[in-house]
Amino acid sequence: MMENTLYQQIKTYLTRHFDVRQEKEDEIETIESLKKGVEFRGTNLWVLIFAVFLASLGLNTNSTAVIIGAMLISPLMGPIMGFGLGLGITDFDLVKRSLRHYLTATAFSVATSTAFFLISPISEAQSELLARTSPSIYDVLIAFFGGLAGIVASSTKSKGNVIPGVAIATALMPPLCTAGFGLASGNLSYFFGAFYLYFINTVFISVATYIVVRILKYPRKSFIDKKREKTVRRYMTIIVICTIVPSIYLSYRVFEATLFDQQVRKFINEELHFPNTQILSRSVANTGDKKEIKVVLIGQTIPDIMISAARLKMPSYGLKGIDLIVQQGFGNEEVDINELKTMLMKDLYKNSEELLEAQATQIDSLKQSLDRYRHASNLTRTLVPEMQVLYPYIEQLSCTQTYLMETNKNKSKQDTVMLVYLKTQQNIGAEDRKKLTQWLSARTKEKNIKLIIDNK
């Protein structure tokens, strides 16, 4: 009996806190609201074009704030969530319309960003651009959980500002602009890498939308013609399979690539890290049957025997059967001067950061010292009038906070103490000294007070 009661209490608690159906918006209103966001014509299309220009400008100038602003105003989430919704409610027309507007938005975005980068005076790839060219397993997880947050929020009465947040988190706009940069600069690896990232984000937002729509049991579209209904549902099943199966495959491939990259980084950092030598660049390339890790070092030349020893340790990092090529010095023509500049800028940034941290620590210490001095000075001015009334034989008073070090053969101890200097006209007895110390302790709220008395 008690077990049933406890079970009911836990069930009630979980239902009250986690059941999203409690705040669920009317299903028809939610569906109509999501359908309106699918369209890309007129205002929506112009907003998209301006957002692309803004994001491209942010990528070009390496400004994170501008990129976030562009993602906030971008309406790209509409057709992607519409596609997942169409799959979930078996609305074939919505799926086709979402796909059509999604392709329109994608084409206009790439064309706009390509045009921008063709006329832009800045042609070098900044770090914000480079970050959008190589998807990782984290991008998959961000897109999936972002999609879950987006459709759950859209299904409730208090929608809030979740959709703009999802647009920022999943970063749909920057990869499209990076793809445009790849086309404008003739760098197809940038184009395909960025477009791959954009495609992954799209697929997993749609899959997340489809899953939530089915969990919340949104009503499926009904058909008068049962034969057409059967045909449409067959098509929808095929589309769902064609969407989910590639997403599983993409997840596995991206996870595998991320794990491999982590192992490569771990191997290089642990086995190719030598004193007086720095790693200029690292890259992984496919050479047909096997992969190849290329590392460029600058500084003191590393003996071949040490590099050979590092090669022997590669299987323990899961890098068995992979070639390791180590290039040293500046004699090799393949050393990219831009990579050297990037490395120097990173070192400069790191050193500047460490210097700023040291300066901040010093400033905090000086502020604390100044605060202690001001506190003691204000305290002295406050105590003087009271001291003249209570102890008229005291001529001068001074207070200061300091550290008192007590040392002996075994240990040393540091403590904060309030030193009080008094100049008096007469000797102060032990009893009066004790009372004076107690009064000062109560008045200043300092527990540790040391009196320094100067008699005339």
N, C-alpha and C positions, 0 to 999 in steps of 0.2 A: 504493500500500500504506500509506504513512504517512498519507494523507488518510483512508483507511478506519479506521485505528487511532485517529486524532484524533477522528473522528466518533463512534466507539464510546465513547471516553472521555467526550466531552461528553454523549452520550446516557445513559451510566451515571451520570454526576454529576447530571444533571437529574432522572433517574428516582429516584435515591436521596434527593434533597432535596425534590422537588415532587410525587411520586406519593402521593396521599392514600390509595390503596388498600392501602399497606403497613400502616397502622394501622386499617384498616376494621373496624368492628364487624360481627358477624353481621347480615345484612340483615333477617332475620325479627325479631330482637331490636330493631333500630332502628325498624322499622315499628311493632311493638307498643308501643314506648316513646312514639313520636310519637302513636299513636292514643289512648293513655291521657290525654295532655295536651289532647285535643280536648274532652272532656266538661266541661260547665259546670252542675254541680248539686251541692248539698250544700256541702262544704268549699270547693271551687273558687269557687263563686258568692259565698259569704260573704267569702272572701279578696279577691275582686274588688271587692265593695261597700266593704269597709274601705279597700282601696287607692285607690278613687275618692275617698272622704272625705278620705284623707290627701293625695292630689294636689290636690284642690280647696282644701284648707286651705293647702297650699304656694303655690298660685297666688294665693290670696286675700291671703296675707301676703307674697308676693313672695320666698319662701324657696326657693332652688335646692336646698339640702340635703334639705328635706322632699320636694320633687318627685322627686328622684333616689331617695329611700327608697321612695316609692310605686311608682315604675317597677320597682324591684328585686323587690318582692313581687307585682306584678301578673302574673296568669296569661294575659294576652291573647294571647301568642305562640302558644299551643297550637293553636286552631282555624285560625289563619292558615297556619301551617306544615303543618297537617293537610290543608288544602285543596290546597296545592301538591303535597304527597305523593300525595294521591288522584289528582290529574291525572297525575302522573308514572307511577304504577303501574296506571292505568286502573281504579281502585277507585271506582265510581260511588256506592256506599253511603257510603264515607268522605267523598267530596266533599259529598254531601247532608247528612251528619251534621255535618261541619265548618262548612258554610254555616249550618245551623240554629243551632248553638251560637255561631257568630260573631255572628249577628243577635241572639241572646238576650243575649250579653255586651255588645254595643253598646247595645242598648235599656236594659238595667239600668244601664250606666255613665252614659248621658245622663240617665236619670231620676234617678239618685242625685245626680249633680252639680247638676242643676237644682234638686232639693229643697234641697241644701246652700246654693246661692247665693240661694235665695228667703228663707232664714232668716238668712243671714249679715248681720251689721251693716255690713260693709265692702262698699260697692257700686261703688267706683271700679275701673276696669280698670288693673291693675298692668302693668309692663313684661313680666313673664313670661307674662301672659295675652295681651297684644298680639302677642308673638312667635309665638303659635300660630294666627294668623289669616290669614297670607299665605304660602303655600308657595313655595319657590324651587327652582331646579334642584339645589341642594345637598341638599334634602330627598329628592329622587328618588334621587340617588346614594347618600345615607346609607342609605335603605331597601333599595336593591338590594344594596349590598355588605354591609350588615348581615345581610340574608337569606342571602347566600352564606356568610358566616361562621357563621351559626346552623345551617344544614343540614349544612355540612361538619363542624363540631364534633360535631353530633348523630350523625353517621355513623361517628365514630371511637371507639376504646375509651377514650381519655383525654378525656372530654367537657369537663372543667374547668368554668369558670364563664362560658362564652361566651354562653349564652342570656340570663342577666341583663344582660350587657354589651350585647347586641344590643337588648334591651328598653329600655335607657337611651339608646343611640345613636339608635334609630329613633323614640323618644318617642311611643309609641302612646297612652299614658294622658293626657298633658296636652291634646292636641287635643280629646279626648272631653269632658274637663272644661270646656274653653273653650267647646265647643258648648253644654254645659249652662248656662254663664254667659250665653251669647247668648240662650238661651230664657228664662232667669230675668229678664234685664234687658230683654227685648223687642228686642234688637239682632240682627236676622236676618243682617246682614253678618258679624258675629262667628260666628254659628252655621254659616252656609254655608262661610265661609272655613276655619274649624277642621275641619269635617267633610270638606271637600275635602282638607285636609292628611292627615287620618286615612285617608281612602280611598286616597290616593296611596301612603302607607306600606304599607297592607294589600296593595294590588295588587303592588307591587314586591317585597315579601317573599315573596309567593306565587309570583311569576314566578321569582325567584331559586331558591326551593326546587324548583320544577318542573325548572329547567335542570340543577341539580346531581344530582337524582334520575335524570334521563335520562343524564347524563354518566357517573355511577357504575353505570349499567345495573342498577338495582333490578328485581327480577323483576315482571313485570306480572301482574295477577290473572288466573287461568285460569278458564274457564267450561266446564261440561259441555255446556250448550246452545249450540252454535255460532251459532245464529241470534240468541240474546240477546247473545252476545259481540259480534257484528257491530253490533247496535243500540247497545249500550253504548259501543263504541269510536267510533261515529259521533257520539253525544251528547258524548263526552269531547273529540273533535276540535273540535266546535262551541264547547264551553266554553273550550278552550285558545285558540282563535282570538278568542273574545269577551273573553278576559282579556288576551292579548298585544297585540292591535290597539289597544284603548283605551289600554294602557300606553304604546305608541309615540306615540299622539296626545297623551296627557297630557304625556309628556316634551317633545315639540316645543312644546306650548303654554306649559309652565312655563319652558322654556329661552328662548322668545321673550319672555315676560313679564320674566324675570330680566335679559336683555340690554337690554330697553327701559328697565327701572328703572335699570340701571347708567348708560345713556346720559343719562337724565334727571338723575341725581345729578351726573354729570360736567359737564353743561351748567350746572346751577344753581351748583355749586361754583366753576366757572371764569368764568362770564359774569355771574352775579348776586351775586358776592361783592364788596361795596364797603366802604371804610373807614367806621367809625362807624355801620354798619348791620348788623343781624343778621337771619338767616332764622328767622322764628318757626315756620312750617310749610310743608310742600310736599305736594301731593296730585295724583293723576292721576284724572280722571273721564271716563267715556264720555258724550258728548252726542249720541247717535244715530249720525250718519255719521262723526264724527271724535272724536279724543281731545282732552282739554283739561288743560293743566298749570296748576295754581293755586299761586302762591307768595305768602306773607304776610311782609312785611318790617316791622321796627320800627327806630326810630332816625332818623338823618338822611334826609330825603326825597330820593329819587333822581329826577333830571330825566327826563321822558318820552323825550327824545332818546336817553338812554343805554339805556333799556329797549327802545326801538325798534331800536337798534343790536344789542342782544342777540338780539332776534327774528330779525334778518337772518342771524345765525350759526347758527340752529337746524338748517337742512338739513345743515350740516357735521357735526352730531352724530347724524345719522340721524333727526331729528325733523321732517322736512318734512311740511307739511300739518297740523301740530298747533298748536292755539291756545295762547297764553301769556297768562295773566291774572296781573297783579302788583298786590297790594293792600298799601297802606302805612299806617302809623299805627294808631290805635285808634278812629278815627271810624267804621269799618265795623262793622256789627253782627255780621258773620260771624266776626270774630276770637274764637276760643275762649279763655277765661281759663285753662282747664285746659292748653292748649297752652303758654301763657305760663309757667304754673307748672312744667310739665315742662322747658321750655327753661332757666328759672332754676335748677332743681335740677341740670340737666346742667352748667351753668356753675359752680355751686357745687361740684359733685362734682369737676369738672376742676381748679378752682382749689385745692381741698383736696388733690387728688392731687399737684399740682405742689408745694404747700407741704410735704406729707409727704415727697416725694422730696428736696426741698432740705434738710429737717431730717435725713433719713436720711444724706445726704451729709455734712452737718456733724457728725453724731454719729460717723460712721465716721472722719472726720478727727480728731476729738477723741480717739477711742479709740486711733488710731494714735499720736497724740502722747503719750497717757497710757502706752501700752505701751512707747514709747521711753524715757520717764522712769523707769518701773518697772525696765526692763531695765538702764539705766545705774545706778540706785540699788542694785540687787541686785549688779551687777558691782563697784561700789565696795566694798560690804561684803565681797565675796568676796576682792578683791585686797589689802585692807589687811593681813590677817595674813601673807600671803605676802610682801608688799612689806617688812614689818618685818624679816623674816628675810633676804631677799636684798639689800635696800638699806636698812640701818638708819639711814642719814643722811637719809632722806626722812621728814618729819614729817607732812605732810598729802597726801591724795589725793582727787581728785574726777573722775568720768567723766560725760560727757554726749554724746549724739548730736545733731548739728545739720546744717544745710545750709550748704555753703560756696559762695559765688558768686564766680566768677572772671570779671572783666570786662576787656575791652580795647576798642580802637576798632572792631574788626571783628566781634566776637561775644562772647556771654556764656555761661558754662558753669556748671551747677549740679551739685554732687556731695554725697553724704552723707559726713560725716566724724565720727570719734570724737575729741572733744577731751578731753585728759587734763591736769588741773592738778596740778602737784606743787610742794610747798613743801619746800625742802631746807636743810640746815645748811651745805652746802658747794657750791662750783661743780661742775657736771657737764661733763666734757670731751666733745669731739665723738665720740670712740670709745665712751665710756660711754653717751652719748645714743643712738647708733646701736644699741647692744646692748639698751638699755632699750626702745627703740621696737620692735625685733624681738621681744623677749620679750612685750611687751604685745600685739603683733599675733597672735602664736601663742597667747597665753593667752585673748584675747577673741575670736579668729577674725574680727577686723576688719582689712581690708586697708589702709584709709586712716586713719592715726592722726596727730594733730598734738599735740605736747607744748608745754605752757605751763609754764615753770619759773620759780619765784620763789625767788631766793637771799636768804638773810639778809644 
